[in-house]
């Protein structure tokens, strides 16, 4: 009888010790009471982008909207462009409609022509499978941001690069070679939207 009692006490002590160790581990990894996990700078910007687009009364599934916001941010960082500029281009080009098609055949959020997409897709790392690829927000944004970054490198001026994005770089170079002052309503509209975005959205650094 005494042996059974001692065995029971030993088992209870072992269980108590195990429970104490588990509690200590939980305390060490769990946040303090009332303490919330800090949001990363990127996550904060992503949430701002999502809120910004929703304010435009754009009807998109939450999953699509999240992917769009992440792609805008990530591609802007990759190509060293301000994400607020990309949002301005999307606003002017398509008003955030991923299925927008222009009279000249440009498609999607950043109004990419199929001929351009086919030409640069490999450099961007996008698999181009015809026009339907351009209605995919992620593909369209990647192609558009890459193309704009190339134009920024070529022309060294935001307004001129935006003009080239809209009119085509070859056509713009012809105007510049004839010493004509390039005038482009698209570029002015984008820059106007960009300045508005700067006032309401944080930088992406």
Buried (B, 14 or more C-beta within 10 A) or exposed (E): EEEEEEEEEEEEEEEEEEEEEEEEEEEEEEEEEEEEEEEEEEEEBBEBBBEBBEEEEBEBEEEBBBBBBBBBBBBBBEBEBBBBBBBBBBBBBBEBBBEBBEEEEBBBBBBBBBEBBEEBBEEBEBEBEEBEBBBBBBBBBBBBBBBBBBBBEBBEEBBBBBBBBBBEBEEBEEBBEEEEEBEBEBBBBBBEBBEBBBEEBEEBE
